[in-house]
Every structure is written in C-alpha cells, then in structure tokens.
Amino acid sequence: MKSATARELRSRASSILESVQKGEEVIITLRGEPVAVIKSVKTIENQFTPVGFGIWKDRGDIQDINRWIDERRKERYRR
C-alpha cells in the first residue's frame, strides 16, 4: 500500500488516481498522521448499497436515496 502526503495529493493528484485506478490503495497523511485511504470504487462496489447512512438508514421514506436527494434539491432550486 502506497502513502502520500496531503501536499503530494494536491500536486500529483492525477498520478495518484492512476495508481488507484490500477488497483492500489493509497493512504493520505496530514502532518505525519494517516487521515484517509483512497481506493478504487470497483473494490468496494459489492459492499456498498446507498440506502441511507447513520441515523437515516431505518427511515421508510428513504428507500431510494438518489430519488430522495433529487426531491430535496427540487425544493431548494426551483426555477
């Protein structure tokens, strides 16, 4: 597993993302402490189901999270 600092991420984002695309995981550090892991969506695709998260996961009105978010956005951005 590779690691990169926050500064390296800002300056070499495309090359870091290319290595992630090839299947590598990259740990991002800030002031020497690991703060994030960047990994390909393909590796977690089977594990992730966007039904809701946290305290919202058991709400009956949020079965399709994308539709629910679109409805909330319509309320805010009417034209």
N, C-alpha and C positions, 0 to 999 in steps of 0.2 A: 504494500500500500504506500503510495506516494504521500508527501505532505508539501504544503505550500503556505507561505505567509499571506496575510491579507494584502500586503503590498505587491507580492508576486501575482496574486489573483487579479488585482487591478491592472497590472502591466502586461500580463501574459494570459489573459482570460481565454483567448481562442485556442492557444496550445494546450492549456489545462483541460478545456472542454473536449478537445480532440482526443486526449488520452482517456477521458471519462467515456467518451463515445466508443472507444476500443475495449471498454470493459474494466478499466482500472478504477479504483476508488481513491479519492484524494481527500486528505484531512487538511482543513484550513485552520491555521493557527493565528492567534492575535496576542501579541506580546508574549510569545512562547507557550501559550496555553491553547490546546485544541478547542475550537468552538463550533466546528461544523464538519460534516462529511458530505462530499459531493460524489454521487454515484449515479449510474445510468438508470433511467426510468425503466428500461427493459428488465433490469434485475429485480425491481420491486413491483412490476406491473401486476403480477399474480397475487401479491399480498395486499394491494390497496384497492379498497372499494369506497368511492366517495359518497357515502350515505349520510355523513354528518360526522361531527367530531366533538369530543368533550361533553359538555352538558347537553348538547343538542342531539346526540346520537339516538336517543329513545323517543324523540318527538315524532308523532304520527304525521304531521303536516310536512315533514321534510324527507319524503321517501326518494324524491329525485332532486338532489342537491343543486344540480345545474339549473333546472327549471325554477326552483325556489329562489335562487340568486337572481335569475333574469327577471322574475316578478318583482323583487325588491328594487332592482335597478330601474325598472319601468316607472315605479312610483317616484323615484328621485329625479330621473332625467326625461320627463315628459317634454315633448316638443309641440 
